[in-house]
């Protein structure tokens, strides 16, 4: 006996086209900006979204050096990394990170908001972050979008 019922059809991710978005991080609060970029990378705005697929878009972020942190976070926020050797813990304050590698502030904030698996690593490859105004992705004609419009 065969049971007939409604069957959910999933659209193939290959069939869906990926768009390119340009986000200007100038004077935007880091956490709010990162959460909205993560939505674009995951593809949660699309009707074909499903947690086990990757329908997300490409995101180009410019002016990473001009992002804002609220309160005293420029002095108090510390980024940690470890070399896996004894005594290998490195601490870098956010203020020093902004002068050395301003792209990594946005990169790390977005990375920590994505799934911690193969899918999340694949999504991160579509994030392009640049410290200044210039970016080499003009040929893709990215659509400029404000972070407030993403929700």
Secondary structure, 3 states (H helix, E strand, C coil): CCCCCCCCCCCCCCCCCCCEEEEECCCCEHHHHHHHHHHHHHCCCCCCCCCCCCCCCEEEEECHHHCECCCCHHHHCEEEEECCCCCCEEEEEHHHHHHHCHHHHHHHHHHCCCCCCHHHHHHHCCEEECCCCCCCCHHHCCEECCHHHCC
